Amino acid sequence: CNAVARWSAAASSNLNYKLQGVREEFSQYLRVMHNGLDNIINIISHCEFYWERQIVEIEDIIIKLERGEQRMNKLISRNVLAKAKKTRANSEGYSFNMRQAINRD
């Protein structure tokens, strides 16, 4: 009975040692994943800033075109205006989708 107890204690000690190694390895994987997610969030934030800046610039172009401050042919200005509005809508949609993705828990 004493031999079984010693064997059980040795086996338990060995398993605990192996478990500690698995825990450390798992923690390393989690750190790598965390760093990767931080990098992704940072990239998304930079993209979001870029798109927000683009939206402001496009809105400025739209205002100028609507006021007729640019001396362009009406057909050309309407075409540019339509493209600017479409780009603004796409930019706003992208920005909205990125915010939703970031805020998802």
N, CA, C and O atoms as a GROMACS GRO file, in nm:
protein
  420
    1CYS      N    1   0.083  -0.119   0.000
    1CYS     CA    2   0.000   0.000   0.000
    1CYS      C    3   0.087   0.126   0.000
    1CYS      O    4   0.054   0.226  -0.062
    2ASN      N    5   0.201   0.117   0.071
    2ASN     CA    6   0.293   0.229   0.078
    2ASN      C    7   0.356   0.257  -0.058
    2ASN      O    8   0.378   0.372  -0.094
    3ALA      N    9   0.384   0.152  -0.133
    3ALA     CA   10   0.443   0.167  -0.266
    3ALA      C   11   0.344   0.234  -0.361
    3ALA      O   12   0.383   0.316  -0.444
    4VAL      N   13   0.218   0.200  -0.348
    4VAL     CA   14   0.116   0.261  -0.432
    4VAL      C   15   0.104   0.410  -0.401
    4VAL      O   16   0.089   0.492  -0.492
    5ALA      N   17   0.111   0.445  -0.274
    5ALA     CA   18   0.103   0.585  -0.233
    5ALA      C   19   0.221   0.663  -0.287
    5ALA      O   20   0.206   0.776  -0.335
    6ARG      N   21   0.342   0.603  -0.281
    6ARG     CA   22   0.461   0.672  -0.335
    6ARG      C   23   0.450   0.689  -0.486
    6ARG      O   24   0.483   0.795  -0.540
    7TRP      N   25   0.404   0.583  -0.554
    7TRP     CA   26   0.388   0.591  -0.700
    7TRP      C   27   0.284   0.697  -0.736
    7TRP      O   28   0.303   0.773  -0.831
    8SER      N   29   0.176   0.702  -0.660
    8SER     CA   30   0.069   0.799  -0.684
    8SER      C   31   0.121   0.942  -0.662
    8SER      O   32   0.090   1.032  -0.740
    9ALA      N   33   0.199   0.961  -0.558
    9ALA     CA   34   0.256   1.093  -0.529
    9ALA      C   35   0.353   1.134  -0.640
    9ALA      O   36   0.354   1.250  -0.682
   10ALA      N   37   0.434   1.040  -0.686
   10ALA     CA   38   0.530   1.070  -0.793
   10ALA      C   39   0.456   1.102  -0.923
   10ALA      O   40   0.492   1.196  -0.994
   11ALA      N   41   0.354   1.024  -0.953
   11ALA     CA   42   0.276   1.048  -1.075
   11ALA      C   43   0.206   1.184  -1.067
   11ALA      O   44   0.202   1.259  -1.165
   12SER      N   45   0.153   1.216  -0.951
   12SER     CA   46   0.085   1.344  -0.931
   12SER      C   47   0.183   1.459  -0.947
   12SER      O   48   0.151   1.560  -1.010
   13SER      N   49   0.302   1.445  -0.890
   13SER     CA   50   0.405   1.548  -0.902
   13SER      C   51   0.446   1.567  -1.048
   13SER      O   52   0.462   1.680  -1.094
   14ASN      N   53   0.461   1.457  -1.120
   14ASN     CA   54   0.499   1.462  -1.261
   14ASN      C   55   0.390   1.532  -1.344
   14ASN      O   56   0.420   1.615  -1.429
   15LEU      N   57   0.266   1.498  -1.318
   15LEU     CA   58   0.155   1.560  -1.390
   15LEU      C   59   0.145   1.710  -1.360
   15LEU      O   60   0.118   1.790  -1.449
   16ASN      N   61   0.166   1.746  -1.234
   16ASN     CA   62   0.163   1.888  -1.197
   16ASN      C   63   0.274   1.966  -1.267
   16ASN      O   64   0.254   2.080  -1.309
   17TYR      N   65   0.392   1.904  -1.280
   17TYR     CA   66   0.504   1.967  -1.349
   17TYR      C   67   0.468   1.989  -1.497
   17TYR      O   68   0.491   2.096  -1.552
   18LYS      N   69   0.413   1.884  -1.559
   18LYS     CA   70   0.374   1.896  -1.700
   18LYS      C   71   0.262   2.000  -1.718
   18LYS      O   72   0.262   2.075  -1.815
   19LEU      N   73   0.170   2.002  -1.624
   19LEU     CA   74   0.060   2.098  -1.631
   19LEU      C   75   0.112   2.241  -1.623
   19LEU      O   76   0.062   2.330  -1.693
   20GLN      N   77   0.212   2.264  -1.539
   20GLN     CA   78   0.271   2.398  -1.528
   20GLN      C   79   0.331   2.440  -1.663
   20GLN      O   80   0.318   2.555  -1.704
   21GLY      N   81   0.398   2.347  -1.730
   21GLY     CA   82   0.454   2.377  -1.862
   21GLY      C   83   0.346   2.411  -1.963
   21GLY      O   84   0.363   2.502  -2.043
   22VAL      N   85   0.237   2.338  -1.959
   22VAL     CA   86   0.125   2.365  -2.050
   22VAL      C   87   0.065   2.502  -2.020
   22VAL      O   88   0.030   2.576  -2.112
   23ARG      N   89   0.054   2.535  -1.893
   23ARG     CA   90   0.000   2.666  -1.854
   23ARG      C   91   0.088   2.779  -1.908
   23ARG      O   92   0.039   2.878  -1.963
   24GLU      N   93   0.220   2.762  -1.893
   24GLU     CA   94   0.312   2.865  -1.940
   24GLU      C   95   0.305   2.879  -2.092
   24GLU      O   96   0.305   2.990  -2.145
   25GLU      N   97   0.298   2.767  -2.162
   25GLU     CA   98   0.289   2.770  -2.308
   25GLU      C   99   0.158   2.836  -2.352
   25GLU      O  100   0.156   2.916  -2.446
   26PHE      N  101   0.050   2.802  -2.286
   26PHE     CA  102  -0.080   2.862  -2.317
   26PHE      C  103  -0.078   3.012  -2.292
   26PHE      O  104  -0.133   3.090  -2.370
   27SER      N  105  -0.014   3.054  -2.182
   27SER     CA  106  -0.002   3.197  -2.151
   27SER      C  107   0.076   3.270  -2.260
   27SER      O  108   0.042   3.382  -2.297
   28GLN      N  109   0.179   3.206  -2.312
   28GLN     CA  110   0.256   3.267  -2.421
   28GLN      C  111   0.169   3.285  -2.545
   28GLN      O  112   0.172   3.390  -2.609
   29TYR      N  113   0.091   3.182  -2.578
   29TYR     CA  114   0.000   3.193  -2.693
   29TYR      C  115  -0.100   3.307  -2.672
   29TYR      O  116  -0.129   3.383  -2.765
   30LEU      N  117  -0.152   3.318  -2.551
   30LEU     CA  118  -0.248   3.425  -2.522
   30LEU      C  119  -0.183   3.563  -2.536
   30LEU      O  120  -0.246   3.656  -2.586
   31ARG      N  121  -0.056   3.576  -2.491
   31ARG     CA  122   0.014   3.704  -2.506
   31ARG      C  123   0.033   3.739  -2.653
   31ARG      O  124   0.014   3.854  -2.694
   32VAL      N  125   0.072   3.640  -2.733
   32VAL     CA  126   0.090   3.663  -2.876
   32VAL      C  127  -0.042   3.706  -2.940
   32VAL      O  128  -0.046   3.799  -3.020
   33MET      N  129  -0.150   3.637  -2.905
   33MET     CA  130  -0.282   3.672  -2.959
   33MET      C  131  -0.322   3.813  -2.916
   33MET      O  132  -0.375   3.890  -2.996
   34HIS      N  133  -0.296   3.847  -2.791
   34HIS     CA  134  -0.330   3.980  -2.739
   34HIS      C  135  -0.253   4.087  -2.816
   34HIS      O  136  -0.310   4.189  -2.854
   35ASN      N  137  -0.124   4.065  -2.837
   35ASN     CA  138  -0.044   4.161  -2.913
   35ASN      C  139  -0.096   4.175  -3.056
   35ASN      O  140  -0.101   4.285  -3.110
   36GLY      N  141  -0.133   4.063  -3.116
   36GLY     CA  142  -0.188   4.066  -3.252
   36GLY      C  143  -0.317   4.146  -3.258
   36GLY      O  144  -0.338   4.225  -3.350
   37LEU      N  145  -0.404   4.124  -3.160
   37LEU     CA  146  -0.530   4.199  -3.155
   37LEU      C  147  -0.506   4.348  -3.132
   37LEU      O  148  -0.574   4.432  -3.191
   38ASP      N  149  -0.408   4.380  -3.046
   38ASP     CA  150  -0.374   4.522  -3.026
   38ASP      C  151  -0.328   4.585  -3.157
   38ASP      O  152  -0.365   4.698  -3.188
   39ASN      N  153  -0.247   4.512  -3.233
   39ASN     CA  154  -0.200   4.564  -3.362
   39ASN      C  155  -0.316   4.585  -3.459
   39ASN      O  156  -0.321   4.686  -3.529
   40ILE      N  157  -0.410   4.491  -3.461
   40ILE     CA  158  -0.526   4.503  -3.549
   40ILE      C  159  -0.610   4.625  -3.511
   40ILE      O  160  -0.653   4.701  -3.597
   41ILE      N  161  -0.633   4.644  -3.381
   41ILE     CA  162  -0.710   4.760  -3.334
   41ILE      C  163  -0.639   4.889  -3.372
   41ILE      O  164  -0.704   4.986  -3.412
   42ASN      N  165  -0.507   4.891  -3.360
   42ASN     CA  166  -0.429   5.010  -3.396
   42ASN      C  167  -0.443   5.040  -3.546
   42ASN      O  168  -0.461   5.156  -3.584
   43ILE      N  169  -0.434   4.938  -3.629
   43ILE     CA  170  -0.449   4.956  -3.774
   43ILE      C  171  -0.589   5.007  -3.807
   43ILE      O  172  -0.604   5.099  -3.888
   44ILE      N  173  -0.690   4.948  -3.745
   44ILE     CA  174  -0.828   4.992  -3.770
   44ILE      C  175  -0.847   5.137  -3.728
   44ILE      O  176  -0.915   5.214  -3.797
   45SER      N  177  -0.786   5.177  -3.615
   45SER     CA  178  -0.798   5.316  -3.570
   45SER      C  179  -0.736   5.411  -3.671
   45SER      O  180  -0.791   5.518  -3.699
   46HIS      N  181  -0.619   5.373  -3.726
   46HIS     CA  182  -0.556   5.457  -3.827
   46HIS      C  183  -0.644   5.467  -3.952
   46HIS      O  184  -0.659   5.575  -4.009
   47CYS      N  185  -0.702   5.355  -3.993
   47CYS     CA  186  -0.791   5.356  -4.110
   47CYS      C  187  -0.914   5.443  -4.083
   47CYS      O  188  -0.957   5.519  -4.170
   48GLU      N  189  -0.969   5.430  -3.964
   48GLU     CA  190  -1.087   5.508  -3.929
   48GLU      C  191  -1.056   5.657  -3.932
   48GLU      O  192  -1.136   5.736  -3.982
   49PHE      N  193  -0.939   5.695  -3.879
   49PHE     CA  194  -0.899   5.836  -3.883
   49PHE      C  195  -0.887   5.883  -4.027
   49PHE      O  196  -0.933   5.992  -4.060
   50TYR      N  197  -0.826   5.802  -4.113
   50TYR     CA  198  -0.811   5.837  -4.254
   50TYR      C  199  -0.947   5.857  -4.320
   50TYR      O  200  -0.968   5.956  -4.390
   51TRP      N  201  -1.039   5.762  -4.295
   51TRP     CA  202  -1.171   5.772  -4.358
   51TRP      C  203  -1.249   5.892  -4.306
   51TRP      O  204  -1.320   5.957  -4.383
   52GLU      N  205  -1.237   5.923  -4.179
   52GLU     CA  206  -1.306   6.040  -4.125
   52GLU      C  207  -1.252   6.167  -4.189
   52GLU      O  208  -1.329   6.259  -4.220
   53ARG      N  209  -1.121   6.173  -4.209
   53ARG     CA  210  -1.061   6.288  -4.276
   53ARG      C  211  -1.110   6.299  -4.420
   53ARG      O  212  -1.137   6.408  -4.470
   54GLN      N  213  -1.120   6.184  -4.486
   54GLN     CA  214  -1.171   6.182  -4.624
   54GLN      C  215  -1.315   6.232  -4.630
   54GLN      O  216  -1.352   6.307  -4.720
   55ILE      N  217  -1.396   6.191  -4.533
   55ILE     CA  218  -1.536   6.234  -4.529
   55ILE      C  219  -1.544   6.386  -4.519
   55ILE      O  220  -1.623   6.449  -4.589
   56VAL      N  221  -1.461   6.446  -4.432
   56VAL     CA  222  -1.461   6.591  -4.417
   56VAL      C  223  -1.421   6.659  -4.547
   56VAL      O  224  -1.484   6.757  -4.588
   57GLU      N  225  -1.318   6.608  -4.613
   57GLU     CA  226  -1.273   6.667  -4.739
   57GLU      C  227  -1.380   6.654  -4.848
   57GLU      O  228  -1.404   6.748  -4.924
   58ILE      N  229  -1.444   6.540  -4.853
   58ILE     CA  230  -1.548   6.518  -4.954
   58ILE      C  231  -1.668   6.608  -4.927
   58ILE      O  232  -1.727   6.664  -5.020
   59GLU      N  233  -1.705   6.622  -4.800
   59GLU     CA  234  -1.817   6.712  -4.767
   59GLU      C  235  -1.785   6.855  -4.808
   59GLU      O  236  -1.874   6.928  -4.853
   60ASP      N  237  -1.659   6.896  -4.791
   60ASP     CA  238  -1.618   7.029  -4.833
   60ASP      C  239  -1.633   7.045  -4.985
   60ASP      O  240  -1.680   7.149  -5.032
   61ILE      N  241  -1.594   6.944  -5.060
   61ILE     CA  242  -1.609   6.947  -5.206
   61ILE      C  243  -1.756   6.955  -5.244
   61ILE      O  244  -1.794   7.031  -5.333
   62ILE      N  245  -1.838   6.876  -5.176
   62ILE     CA  246  -1.982   6.877  -5.204
   62ILE      C  247  -2.041   7.016  -5.181
   62ILE      O  248  -2.118   7.066  -5.263
   63ILE      N  249  -2.005   7.077  -5.070
   63ILE     CA  250  -2.056   7.212  -5.039
   63ILE      C  251  -2.015   7.311  -5.148
   63ILE      O  252  -2.096   7.391  -5.195
   64LYS      N  253  -1.887   7.304  -5.187
   64LYS     CA  254  -1.839   7.396  -5.291
   64LYS      C  255  -1.912   7.373  -5.424
   64LYS      O  256  -1.948   7.469  -5.492
   65LEU      N  257  -1.932   7.248  -5.458
   65LEU     CA  258  -2.001   7.220  -5.584
   65LEU      C  259  -2.148   7.262  -5.579
   65LEU      O  260  -2.201   7.314  -5.677
   66GLU      N  261  -2.211   7.239  -5.465
   66GLU     CA  262  -2.352   7.276  -5.453
   66GLU      C  263  -2.371   7.428  -5.456
   66GLU      O  264  -2.472   7.477  -5.506
   67ARG      N  265  -2.275   7.501  -5.405
   67ARG     CA  266  -2.283   7.647  -5.405
   67ARG      C  267  -2.245   7.706  -5.541
   67ARG      O  268  -2.271   7.822  -5.570
   68GLY      N  269  -2.185   7.624  -5.622
   68GLY     CA  270  -2.144   7.674  -5.753
   68GLY      C  271  -2.020   7.758  -5.747
   68GLY      O  272  -1.995   7.839  -5.837
   69GLU      N  273  -1.937   7.742  -5.640
   69GLU     CA  274  -1.815   7.820  -5.628
   69GLU      C  275  -1.713   7.781  -5.735
   69GLU      O  276  -1.629   7.862  -5.774
   70GLN      N  277  -1.719   7.660  -5.780
   70GLN     CA  278  -1.629   7.616  -5.885
   70GLN      C  279  -1.690   7.656  -6.019
   70GLN      O  280  -1.810   7.638  -6.041
   71ARG      N  281  -1.610   7.708  -6.106
   71ARG     CA  282  -1.658   7.747  -6.240
   71ARG      C  283  -1.637   7.631  -6.335
   71ARG      O  284  -1.542   7.627  -6.413
   72MET      N  285  -1.729   7.536  -6.326
   72MET     CA  286  -1.721   7.418  -6.411
   72MET      C  287  -1.846   7.407  -6.494
   72MET      O  288  -1.950   7.467  -6.466
   73ASN      N  289  -1.833   7.330  -6.594
   73ASN     CA  290  -1.949   7.294  -6.674
   73ASN      C  291  -2.048   7.222  -6.583
   73ASN      O  292  -2.006   7.140  -6.501
   74LYS      N  293  -2.178   7.250  -6.595
   74LYS     CA  294  -2.277   7.189  -6.506
   74LYS      C  295  -2.275   7.037  -6.513
   74LYS      O  296  -2.291   6.970  -6.411
   75LEU      N  297  -2.257   6.984  -6.630
   75LEU     CA  298  -2.255   6.839  -6.645
   75LEU      C  299  -2.138   6.777  -6.568
   75LEU      O  300  -2.154   6.676  -6.498
   76ILE      N  301  -2.022   6.838  -6.580
   76ILE     CA  302  -1.903   6.787  -6.509
   76ILE      C  303  -1.923   6.802  -6.359
   76ILE      O  304  -1.892   6.710  -6.283
   77SER      N  305  -1.974   6.917  -6.315
   77SER     CA  306  -1.991   6.937  -6.171
   77SER      C  307  -2.094   6.841  -6.113
   77SER      O  308  -2.078   6.795  -6.000
   78ARG      N  309  -2.199   6.810  -6.188
   78ARG     CA  310  -2.298   6.713  -6.139
   78ARG      C  311  -2.235   6.575  -6.127
   78ARG      O  312  -2.261   6.503  -6.030
   79ASN      N  313  -2.154   6.539  -6.223
   79ASN     CA  314  -2.087   6.410  -6.221
   79ASN      C  315  -1.993   6.400  -6.100
   79ASN      O  316  -1.993   6.299  -6.029
   80VAL      N  317  -1.914   6.503  -6.079
   80VAL     CA  318  -1.823   6.505  -5.965
   80VAL      C  319  -1.902   6.502  -5.835
   80VAL      O  320  -1.866   6.432  -5.742
   81LEU      N  321  -2.009   6.579  -5.830
   81LEU     CA  322  -2.094   6.583  -5.711
   81LEU      C  323  -2.151   6.445  -5.680
   81LEU      O  324  -2.151   6.402  -5.565
   82ALA      N  325  -2.200   6.376  -5.782
   82ALA     CA  326  -2.257   6.242  -5.761
   82ALA      C  327  -2.150   6.146  -5.710
   82ALA      O  328  -2.175   6.066  -5.620
   83LYS      N  329  -2.031   6.153  -5.769
   83LYS     CA  330  -1.922   6.065  -5.725
   83LYS      C  331  -1.878   6.098  -5.582
   83LYS      O  332  -1.850   6.008  -5.503
   84ALA      N  333  -1.873   6.226  -5.550
   84ALA     CA  334  -1.834   6.267  -5.415
   84ALA      C  335  -1.936   6.219  -5.312
   84ALA      O  336  -1.898   6.171  -5.205
   85LYS      N  337  -2.064   6.230  -5.344
   85LYS     CA  338  -2.168   6.183  -5.252
   85LYS      C  339  -2.160   6.032  -5.233
   85LYS      O  340  -2.176   5.982  -5.122
   86LYS      N  341  -2.134   5.961  -5.342
   86LYS     CA  342  -2.122   5.815  -5.333
   86LYS      C  343  -2.001   5.777  -5.249
   86LYS      O  344  -2.009   5.687  -5.165
   87THR      N  345  -1.889   5.845  -5.271
   87THR     CA  346  -1.768   5.816  -5.194
   87THR      C  347  -1.789   5.848  -5.047
   87THR      O  348  -1.744   5.774  -4.959
   88ARG      N  349  -1.858   5.959  -5.019
   88ARG     CA  350  -1.887   5.994  -4.880
   88ARG      C  351  -1.972   5.886  -4.815
   88ARG      O  352  -1.945   5.845  -4.702
   89ALA      N  353  -2.074   5.840  -4.884
   89ALA     CA  354  -2.161   5.735  -4.830
   89ALA      C  355  -2.082   5.608  -4.804
   89ALA      O  356  -2.099   5.543  -4.700
   90ASN      N  357  -1.995   5.571  -4.897
   90ASN     CA  358  -1.911   5.452  -4.877
   90ASN      C  359  -1.818   5.470  -4.758
   90ASN      O  360  -1.799   5.377  -4.680
   91SER      N  361  -1.759   5.589  -4.745
   91SER     CA  362  -1.668   5.617  -4.634
   91SER      C  363  -1.741   5.612  -4.501
   91SER      O  364  -1.691   5.556  -4.404
   92GLU      N  365  -1.859   5.671  -4.498
   92GLU     CA  366  -1.937   5.669  -4.374
   92GLU      C  367  -1.977   5.526  -4.338
   92GLU      O  368  -1.974   5.488  -4.221
   93GLY      N  369  -2.014   5.448  -4.439
   93GLY     CA  370  -2.050   5.308  -4.414
   93GLY      C  371  -1.931   5.229  -4.362
   93GLY      O  372  -1.945   5.149  -4.269
   94TYR      N  373  -1.815   5.251  -4.421
   94TYR     CA  374  -1.694   5.182  -4.376
   94TYR      C  375  -1.662   5.220  -4.233
   94TYR      O  376  -1.633   5.134  -4.150
   95SER      N  377  -1.668   5.350  -4.204
   95SER     CA  378  -1.639   5.398  -4.069
   95SER      C  379  -1.736   5.338  -3.968
   95SER      O  380  -1.695   5.295  -3.860
   96PHE      N  381  -1.864   5.333  -4.003
   96PHE     CA  382  -1.966   5.275  -3.915
   96PHE      C  383  -1.937   5.127  -3.890
   96PHE      O  384  -1.944   5.080  -3.776
   97ASN      N  385  -1.906   5.054  -3.996
   97ASN     CA  386  -1.876   4.911  -3.983
   97ASN      C  387  -1.754   4.887  -3.896
   97ASN      O  388  -1.753   4.793  -3.816
   98MET      N  389  -1.651   4.970  -3.911
   98MET     CA  390  -1.531   4.954  -3.830
   98MET      C  391  -1.562   4.980  -3.683
   98MET      O  392  -1.515   4.907  -3.595
   99ARG      N  393  -1.641   5.084  -3.656
   99ARG     CA  394  -1.677   5.112  -3.516
   99ARG      C  395  -1.755   4.996  -3.455
   99ARG      O  396  -1.733   4.959  -3.340
  100GLN      N  397  -1.845   4.938  -3.533
  100GLN     CA  398  -1.922   4.823  -3.484
  100GLN      C  399  -1.828   4.706  -3.456
  100GLN      O  400  -1.843   4.638  -3.354
  101ALA      N  401  -1.734   4.682  -3.544
  101ALA     CA  402  -1.641   4.569  -3.526
  101ALA      C  403  -1.554   4.590  -3.403
  101ALA      O  404  -1.527   4.495  -3.329
  102ILE      N  405  -1.510   4.713  -3.380
  102ILE     CA  406  -1.424   4.742  -3.263
  102ILE      C  407  -1.503   4.728  -3.134
  102ILE      O  408  -1.451   4.678  -3.035
  103ASN      N  409  -1.627   4.772  -3.134
  103ASN     CA  410  -1.708   4.774  -3.012
  103ASN      C  411  -1.775   4.641  -2.982
  103ASN      O  412  -1.840   4.627  -2.878
  104ARG      N  413  -1.760   4.543  -3.070
  104ARG     CA  414  -1.819   4.411  -3.046
  104ARG      C  415  -1.743   4.341  -2.935
  104ARG      O  416  -1.620   4.333  -2.939
  105ASP      N  417  -1.813   4.290  -2.839
  105ASP     CA  418  -1.746   4.217  -2.728
  105ASP      C  419  -1.783   4.073  -2.732
  105ASP      O  420  -1.738   3.996  -2.647
   0.00000   0.00000   0.00000
